[in-house]
Amino acid sequence: MGYLLRGILIGIIFGVPGGAIGALAVQRTFCYGRRAGLLTGLGSSVADSFHACVGVFGITLISAFITRYETMIHMAGGSLILFMGVRLLSGKQEAEPEKRSAARSAGMCLSSFLIGIANPAMVFLFLVAFSFFEVPAVATVAQRIFVVCGVFLGTYVWWGLIAAVVPFVQKKATGFKICYVNRIFGTILCLLGAVVFMKCFLRRG
């Protein structure tokens, strides 16, 4: 099996959208259109590719940093999730035009990247995936790059699916107001952020 194909399969199987980024992608696609959902997914896929890169190349320095500061990284991610949840609950309740500035587009991508990168457990998940799909430690640099590129493509398949499905659902829910969407997903993000903090405190305790 080709290394690119292995990476794609790993991305599809282990990159199923969920948690805060999945909620953000759905909310942004519903409110701002497919492009917003794809930008949100792009940041997440880049973060997953970074984690896959650490795993497949065995970058010891980064792995040691992640292990040492795992709790702090999780708390930083939880803070960002809480911030975005509160922002949705207290911000504007009207949809914005689909045409957006480059800075706003970059912000969508960056926010999902930061949330994704603040989940260091993904490195270990990819290590399990590489073992399952028999990605050998003796693979060449080119082969490992193909694996990482495949992970990016595999995870991005899911975000493309969300960007395609949500507008279809939106057409069916014509009476569903944007303010309700923001409140629902704002509440979800706040709860997810609180769960992250609870896990961190339980670990420290």
N, C-alpha and C positions, 0 to 999 in steps of 0.2 A: 504493500500500500504506500503510495507516495506521501512524502512528509507534508506537503501542502494539504492534501486531502485529510490526513490525520489531524492537522491543526483545525481545519474547518469543522470536522466532526466533534472535536473537543470543544470548540467554540459554541456549536449548536447545542450540545448536550449539557455543558457546564455553564453556559452563558444565558440561561433562561432569565428574562427580565423579572425582577421582583424588588421588594423593598422600596427604598426612597427613590431610587432612580427610575424604577418602573412607574411609580406614582407620578413623578415629575414628567416623564415622557408622555403619559396619557393626558395629564392636565394641560401641558403645553400644546400638544397636538389638537386637543379639543378646543382650546381657546385661541390658538394662533396659527394653526394649520400644520400640514405635513412637514414643512421645512423645519419648524421649531422642534418637532419630535425627532427628526433625523439628526439635528444638531445636538440635541440632548443625548441621543444614542451614540453619537460620534465620540463625545467625551468619555462615556462609559467604556466603549470599545477600546479606546486608546489606553485607558487605565487597565483594562483586562490584559491588553497586549504587553503593557509594562510588567505586570505581575507574571505573565507567561514568560517574558524575557528573563526575569530574575530566576524563575524556576528552571528553564531549559538551559540557560547558560551557567547556572550555579554561581551567581554573583555573590560571593561570601560576605563582602562588606555590607551590601544592602540587606541581605538576609539577617545578618547580625544586628543591624540597626533596627530592622522591623521587629525582631524578637525582643530586643532590649526596650524599645519604646512603644510596644504594641498597644498598651493601655492608653497612653497619651494620644496616639494616632487615632484610636477609636473615639476618644473623647472629643478630639478636634472635628472628626466627621460627624459625631452626634450633635455638636454645637451648630455646625453648618446646616444640618437637617432641620434642627429646631428653628433656626433663624429663618430658613426658607418657608417653614410651615407657618410661623407667626406672620411673616411678610404676606403670605397668601391670605391669611385670615383678616389682616388689618389693611391690606392694600386696596388698590382700585378694583372695582367689581365689574368693570366693563372690558370687553375684548379689545385688544389693540389692533391696529392695522397689520396685515401680514407682512407688508414691506417694512423692514427693520434696519436699523443702522448696523454697521459692521461691528461696532463695540458691543451692541446688545446681542448680536449673534454669537460673538466670541464669548460673552458672559454666559450664555446658555450652555455652550460647549464646556467652558471652564468649570462651571458649578458642578456639572455631572462628573467631570473628570476628578475633581477634588473629593467628591463623595465616594467615587469608586476607588480612588487611590488610598482612601482612609479605611479600607477594608483589607488589611494585610493577610487575613486568613485565606484570601484568594490565591496567594502564592503557594500555600500548602495544598490547596484544592487542585491547582494545576499540576503539582508534583505527583499527586495521586493519579490524575488524568494521564500524564505522560507515562507513568508506569503501566497503567491499564492498556494504553495504546502502543506500548512497547517502543517508546522513543528512547533509543539507547544513549547512554552517557558518552559514548565514543562517536556520536554523530558529528559530521563535519559542521563547520560554521555555517555554510550555505544551507545545509539541511535544517539546522536549528532556526535559521532566519525564515525558511519556508514554513516551519511549524508556527512561529509567532505570527507571520502574515496570515496563515490559515485561521488562527484563533481570532484575529481581528475580523476577518471575513465572516466566520461562523457566528460570532456574537452580533455582528451588524445585521445579519439576516433577521434576527428577532426585532431589532428596532425598525427595520424596514417593514416588517409585518405589522407592528403597532401603528406606524405612520399610515399604513394602508387601511387597517381595520377601523381605527377610531373615527375617521371622518365618515365612514359608512354608518357606524352606530350613531354618530351625531346627526345625520340626516333623518334617522328614524326617531330620534328624541328631539323633535323640533321645538317642543315646549319647555325644554330643560334649559334654564337660564345659566349664564356664565357665572353669576355670583354663587349659585349652588355648587358648581364644579369647584370653584376656588375654596369654598368652605369645606367641602368634603375632603379634598386632597390636602388642604391646609391642616385639617384635623388629623388625617392619616400621617402626614409628615411629623407633626408634633408628637404623636404617639410613638412613631418609630424612633425619633430622637430620644424620647424619654426611655424607651427600651434599651437603647445603646448605653445610656448613662447608668441604668439599673444594672446591666451586665458588668460594666466596668467596676461599679462599687461592690458588687457581689464577689468579683474576682479579687479585689484588693482586700476584702474582708476575709 
